[in-house]
Amino acid sequence: MKEDKSLRILVVDDHEMFREQVCALLRSQPGFEVICEAANGLEGVSRAAELQPDVVVLDISMPSLGGIEAAGRIHRFAPKSQIVFLSQHNSETIAQTALAAGALAYVTKSSASDDLIRAVKAVSEGKKFVSKLTRWQAFCKCQHQKRRSWSVTFPYRCHRTDNLKIGVRFASRWQPCSWHAGNLRNHREIGAQNASPER
C-alpha cells in the first residue's frame, strides 16, 4: 500500500560528521529511509543513477563536483528524484541559483534541525520549501523565471511549541560544521524523548 512505502533518501555531503547527524535525524522520522550516503558530487550522481531515490539531500560546496552541477546530472539520470539543497550559505543569490537548477527546496545548515524534515516532506508532495533567511527574494525571482505555478511551504516565523519541547534556539547565521552537527544531534536525542507515537 502506498501509505506503507518508505521515502527513500540519498544524503550527499563531504563533511562526514555532519552527514552522519543528518542521516540520524532523517532516520528518526517514521517513514523515512536513508538508503545511501555519498561524500562528494560525483559519488552522489553515481548513487542517484544506481538507486533512483525519492529524495536527494545535497550539499552545495563539495570537492570533485559542486552540488548545483551535480543536481543537473541527477535530474538527467534520476529524473523522478526530488532535490533538497542543504547548504551553509544564507545567500539569496545562491538559493535562487539552486532553485533555478531544479531543486524544490533550499535549507540552510543553521536551520536544519527545524527545517530539514519539513523540507523533505514538502518535496515528496511536489511542494517548494525555502529556509526563512532566503525565502522571499529567492523564491520570487525564481517564480518569475518559471511559467509553472508552485505550491510553497514556508517555515513559521516562530516555532514556540517546538522550542519549548527541544529547549534550543537556533542561530540565524552560518556556524562551523561541528556546531551544525551538534545541533542536529541534540535535536534528535531530545526530540525523541518528547515524540509521541503517531496514530
KEKE-3310 file (N, C-alpha, C; in steps of 0.2 Angstrom, whole numbers, plus 5000, padded with zeros to 4 digits):
npx = (5004:5002:5003:5012:5024:5041:5050:5063:5079:5094:5109:5120:5135:5151:5156:5159:5155:5145:5136:5133:5125:5115:5109:5106:5096:5086:5083:5077:5064:5048:5044:5054:5068:5085:5094:5107:5123:5134:5150:5154:5150:5151:5151:5138:5130:5132:5127:5114:5110:5111:5102:5090:5083:5070:5071:5085:5096:5106:5122:5130:5143:5156:5170:5177:5164:5153:5137:5127:5130:5130:5116:5110:5115:5110:5096:5096:5099:5092:5077:5065:5069:5068:5076:5084:5092:5105:5113:5128:5127:5119:5114:5104:5106:5113:5103:5093:5100:5101:5087:5084:5091:5083:5080:5069:5069:5077:5088:5096:5110:5111:5098:5094:5090:5077:5071:5074:5067:5054:5056:5060:5048:5039:5044:5042:5029:5028:5030:5038:5051:5059:5071:5070:5078:5082:5070:5061:5065:5073:5064:5054:5061:5064:5052:5047:5055:5050:5036:5028:5016:5019:5016:5019:5029:5032:5044:5037:5037:5040:5044:5036:5031:5039:5051:5050:5049:5061:5070:5080:5087:5090:5103:5104:5113:5127:5136:5151:5154:5154:5146:5134:5132:5131:5120:5110:5112:5108:5094:5089:5091:5084:5072:5067:5064:5053:5044:5028:5019:5013:4996)
npy = (4994:5011:5020:5013:5014:5018:5033:5035:5040:5049:5055:5068:5074:5082:5083:5072:5070:5079:5074:5061:5065:5071:5060:5053:5061:5061:5047:5046:5049:5043:5033:5038:5033:5031:5027:5028:5035:5048:5056:5066:5076:5069:5056:5056:5058:5046:5037:5041:5038:5025:5020:5027:5036:5043:5056:5067:5074:5087:5094:5110:5116:5106:5095:5089:5088:5101:5105:5111:5109:5095:5093:5095:5084:5074:5076:5072:5058:5052:5056:5057:5059:5070:5085:5092:5105:5107:5118:5128:5141:5157:5165:5174:5174:5163:5153:5156:5152:5139:5134:5137:5128:5117:5111:5108:5112:5123:5122:5130:5126:5130:5130:5118:5108:5112:5114:5103:5091:5095:5101:5089:5082:5091:5092:5079:5079:5087:5100:5117:5122:5134:5139:5152:5163:5165:5165:5174:5184:5175:5165:5173:5178:5166:5162:5171:5167:5155:5148:5139:5135:5135:5126:5131:5129:5137:5140:5143:5159:5159:5145:5141:5131:5120:5125:5125:5112:5106:5115:5123:5136:5141:5147:5161:5164:5157:5144:5134:5118:5108:5114:5114:5100:5096:5103:5096:5083:5085:5089:5078:5068:5074:5077:5065:5060:5067:5064:5058:5043:5041:5040)
npz = (5000:4997:5008:5016:5011:5012:5012:5001:5004:4998:5005:5002:5006:5010:5023:5035:5049:5050:5040:5045:5056:5050:5043:5054:5060:5049:5049:5061:5059:5056:5042:5034:5025:5024:5011:5006:5007:5002:4998:4990:4975:4963:4967:4972:4961:4954:4964:4964:4951:4951:4962:4961:4971:4981:4986:4986:4997:4996:4997:4994:4992:4988:4985:4970:4962:4962:4971:4964:4950:4951:4954:4941:4934:4941:4939:4926:4926:4936:4935:4943:4955:4969:4974:4988:4993:5005:5014:5019:5016:5017:5007:4996:4983:4980:4984:4975:4963:4965:4966:4953:4947:4948:4960:4973:4986:4998:5011:5025:5034:5047:5050:5050:5059:5062:5050:5040:5040:5037:5025:5017:5018:5011:4998:4994:4992:4981:4983:4986:4997:5007:5017:5030:5029:5016:5009:5003:4992:4984:4981:4974:4963:4957:4954:4944:4934:4929:4921:4927:4940:4957:4972:4989:5003:5018:5032:5048:5057:5070:5080:5093:5101:5097:5101:5115:5118:5113:5118:5113:5105:5088:5079:5068:5058:5048:5055:5061:5054:5065:5074:5068:5067:5080:5085:5077:5083:5096:5094:5088:5099:5110:5105:5102:5115:5117:5108:5102:5099:5082:5077)
capx = (5000:5006:5005:5017:5030:5046:5053:5070:5083:5101:5112:5127:5139:5158:5158:5157:5152:5138:5132:5131:5120:5109:5106:5102:5090:5081:5081:5072:5057:5044:5043:5060:5073:5091:5097:5114:5127:5139:5154:5155:5145:5152:5148:5131:5127:5133:5122:5107:5108:5110:5097:5084:5080:5064:5074:5092:5098:5113:5126:5132:5150:5159:5175:5175:5158:5148:5130:5122:5131:5128:5109:5108:5116:5105:5090:5096:5100:5086:5073:5060:5072:5067:5082:5084:5099:5107:5119:5130:5126:5112:5114:5098:5108:5114:5097:5090:5103:5099:5081:5083:5094:5078:5079:5062:5070:5084:5088:5102:5113:5110:5091:5092:5086:5070:5068:5075:5062:5048:5058:5059:5041:5036:5046:5039:5022:5029:5030:5044:5052:5065:5073:5067:5083:5082:5064:5057:5068:5075:5058:5050:5065:5064:5045:5047:5059:5046:5029:5024:5014:5021:5013:5025:5028:5037:5044:5034:5042:5042:5041:5036:5030:5045:5057:5048:5050:5068:5074:5086:5086:5094:5106:5102:5119:5131:5141:5155:5151:5154:5141:5128:5131:5129:5113:5106:5112:5103:5088:5087:5091:5079:5066:5065:5061:5046:5040:5023:5018:5008:4991)
capy = (5000:5017:5023:5010:5014:5022:5038:5033:5046:5049:5061:5069:5080:5080:5083:5066:5071:5082:5070:5056:5068:5072:5054:5051:5065:5058:5040:5046:5051:5037:5033:5040:5028:5034:5021:5028:5042:5050:5061:5072:5077:5064:5050:5057:5057:5039:5033:5043:5035:5017:5018:5031:5038:5048:5062:5068:5079:5088:5100:5114:5116:5100:5093:5084:5091:5105:5102:5114:5105:5088:5092:5095:5077:5069:5076:5068:5051:5050:5062:5057:5061:5077:5088:5097:5108:5108:5122:5133:5148:5160:5169:5173:5173:5155:5150:5157:5148:5132:5133:5138:5122:5112:5109:5110:5115:5125:5123:5132:5121:5133:5129:5111:5105:5114:5114:5098:5086:5098:5101:5083:5081:5096:5090:5072:5081:5091:5107:5120:5124:5138:5142:5159:5169:5166:5163:5179:5186:5169:5162:5177:5179:5160:5161:5174:5163:5149:5149:5134:5138:5130:5126:5133:5128:5141:5139:5148:5164:5157:5138:5142:5124:5116:5127:5123:5105:5105:5119:5125:5142:5140:5153:5164:5164:5151:5142:5129:5111:5104:5117:5111:5093:5096:5104:5090:5078:5087:5089:5071:5065:5077:5077:5058:5059:5071:5062:5053:5039:5043:5036)
capz = (5000:4996:5014:5020:5007:5015:5007:5001:5004:4997:5008:4999:5010:5011:5030:5037:5055:5049:5036:5049:5060:5045:5042:5060:5060:5045:5051:5067:5056:5054:5035:5031:5025:5021:5008:5005:5009:4997:5001:4985:4970:4958:4970:4973:4955:4953:4968:4962:4945:4953:4967:4960:4977:4980:4988:4987:5001:4993:4999:4988:4991:4989:4981:4964:4958:4966:4972:4959:4944:4952:4953:4934:4932:4944:4935:4919:4927:4941:4934:4947:4962:4971:4977:4994:4995:5012:5012:5024:5013:5018:5002:4992:4976:4979:4984:4968:4958:4967:4964:4946:4944:4948:4966:4976:4992:5000:5018:5027:5039:5053:5052:5048:5064:5062:5043:5035:5040:5034:5018:5014:5017:5006:4991:4992:4989:4975:4985:4987:5004:5007:5024:5030:5028:5009:5006:4999:4986:4980:4978:4970:4957:4953:4952:4938:4929:4928:4920:4931:4947:4963:4979:4993:5011:5021:5039:5053:5060:5077:5082:5100:5104:5096:5105:5122:5118:5112:5123:5109:5100:5083:5076:5061:5054:5047:5061:5059:5053:5071:5078:5065:5069:5087:5085:5074:5087:5102:5092:5088:5106:5115:5101:5103:5121:5118:5102:5104:5093:5078:5076)
cpx = (5004:5008:5011:5024:5035:5048:5060:5074:5090:5104:5119:5130:5146:5160:5155:5153:5145:5133:5129:5125:5114:5105:5103:5096:5084:5079:5076:5065:5054:5043:5048:5065:5079:5094:5104:5117:5132:5143:5156:5150:5145:5149:5141:5127:5127:5128:5115:5105:5107:5104:5090:5080:5074:5066:5081:5093:5105:5116:5128:5139:5154:5165:5173:5170:5154:5141:5126:5123:5129:5120:5107:5109:5111:5098:5090:5096:5095:5081:5067:5062:5071:5073:5080:5091:5100:5113:5121:5128:5119:5111:5108:5100:5110:5108:5093:5093:5101:5092:5080:5087:5089:5077:5072:5063:5077:5084:5095:5104:5111:5102:5089:5088:5079:5067:5069:5070:5056:5050:5057:5052:5037:5038:5043:5032:5023:5029:5037:5044:5059:5066:5072:5072:5084:5076:5061:5060:5070:5069:5054:5054:5064:5057:5044:5050:5055:5039:5025:5022:5016:5017:5019:5024:5034:5038:5040:5039:5044:5039:5041:5036:5036:5050:5056:5050:5057:5072:5080:5084:5092:5097:5104:5107:5123:5136:5145:5151:5150:5148:5134:5127:5129:5122:5108:5106:5107:5096:5085:5086:5085:5072:5063:5061:5054:5041:5034:5021:5012:5002:4989)
cpy = (5006:5020:5020:5010:5019:5027:5037:5039:5045:5055:5062:5075:5077:5080:5077:5066:5074:5078:5064:5059:5069:5066:5051:5054:5062:5051:5040:5048:5045:5038:5036:5034:5031:5027:5022:5035:5042:5056:5067:5071:5071:5057:5050:5056:5050:5035:5035:5039:5027:5016:5022:5033:5043:5055:5062:5074:5081:5095:5104:5114:5110:5099:5089:5087:5095:5103:5105:5110:5098:5087:5092:5087:5073:5070:5072:5060:5048:5056:5062:5059:5069:5079:5093:5099:5109:5112:5127:5140:5151:5165:5168:5172:5166:5151:5150:5153:5141:5130:5133:5131:5116:5109:5112:5113:5118:5126:5125:5127:5124:5132:5122:5107:5106:5113:5108:5093:5089:5099:5095:5081:5085:5093:5083:5073:5086:5099:5110:5122:5128:5140:5149:5164:5170:5165:5168:5181:5180:5166:5166:5178:5172:5159:5165:5171:5157:5151:5144:5137:5133:5131:5127:5132:5133:5140:5145:5153:5162:5150:5138:5135:5120:5118:5125:5116:5103:5109:5122:5131:5141:5147:5155:5165:5158:5150:5136:5122:5108:5107:5114:5104:5092:5098:5099:5084:5079:5087:5082:5067:5068:5076:5070:5057:5062:5068:5057:5049:5041:5038:5035)
cpz = (5000:5003:5018:5016:5010:5009:5007:4999:5003:5000:5005:5002:5011:5018:5033:5044:5054:5045:5040:5054:5056:5044:5048:5061:5056:5047:5057:5065:5054:5046:5031:5031:5021:5018:5006:5006:5003:4999:4996:4979:4965:4961:4971:4967:4953:4957:4966:4956:4946:4957:4965:4966:4976:4981:4989:4991:4999:4995:4993:4987:4993:4984:4975:4959:4963:4966:4966:4952:4945:4952:4946:4932:4935:4941:4929:4921:4932:4941:4939:4954:4963:4975:4982:4995:5002:5012:5018:5022:5014:5013:4998:4985:4975:4979:4978:4963:4959:4965:4956:4943:4945:4955:4969:4983:4993:5007:5020:5033:5046:5055:5051:5053:5064:5055:5039:5035:5036:5027:5014:5013:5012:4999:4989:4990:4983:4977:4986:4995:5004:5014:5024:5028:5020:5005:5001:4993:4982:4977:4973:4963:4953:4950:4945:4932:4926:4926:4924:4938:4952:4969:4984:5000:5014:5029:5043:5055:5066:5079:5090:5103:5103:5100:5112:5123:5118:5116:5119:5105:5095:5080:5069:5056:5053:5053:5058:5058:5060:5075:5075:5067:5076:5088:5082:5079:5093:5100:5091:5094:5110:5112:5102:5109:5121:5112:5105:5098:5089:5077:5068)
residu = (MET:LYS:GLU:ASP:LYS:SER:LEU:ARG:ILE:LEU:VAL:VAL:ASP:ASP:HIS:GLU:MET:PHE:ARG:GLU:GLN:VAL:CYS:ALA:LEU:LEU:ARG:SER:GLN:PRO:GLY:PHE:GLU:VAL:ILE:CYS:GLU:ALA:ALA:ASN:GLY:LEU:GLU:GLY:VAL:SER:ARG:ALA:ALA:GLU:LEU:GLN:PRO:ASP:VAL:VAL:VAL:LEU:ASP:ILE:SER:MET:PRO:SER:LEU:GLY:GLY:ILE:GLU:ALA:ALA:GLY:ARG:ILE:HIS:ARG:PHE:ALA:PRO:LYS:SER:GLN:ILE:VAL:PHE:LEU:SER:GLN:HIS:ASN:SER:GLU:THR:ILE:ALA:GLN:THR:ALA:LEU:ALA:ALA:GLY:ALA:LEU:ALA:TYR:VAL:THR:LYS:SER:SER:ALA:SER:ASP:ASP:LEU:ILE:ARG:ALA:VAL:LYS:ALA:VAL:SER:GLU:GLY:LYS:LYS:PHE:VAL:SER:LYS:LEU:THR:ARG:TRP:GLN:ALA:PHE:CYS:LYS:CYS:GLN:HIS:GLN:LYS:ARG:ARG:SER:TRP:SER:VAL:THR:PHE:PRO:TYR:ARG:CYS:HIS:ARG:THR:ASP:ASN:LEU:LYS:ILE:GLY:VAL:ARG:PHE:ALA:SER:ARG:TRP:GLN:PRO:CYS:SER:TRP:HIS:ALA:GLY:ASN:LEU:ARG:ASN:HIS:ARG:GLU:ILE:GLY:ALA:GLN:ASN:ALA:SER:PRO:GLU:ARG)
# end
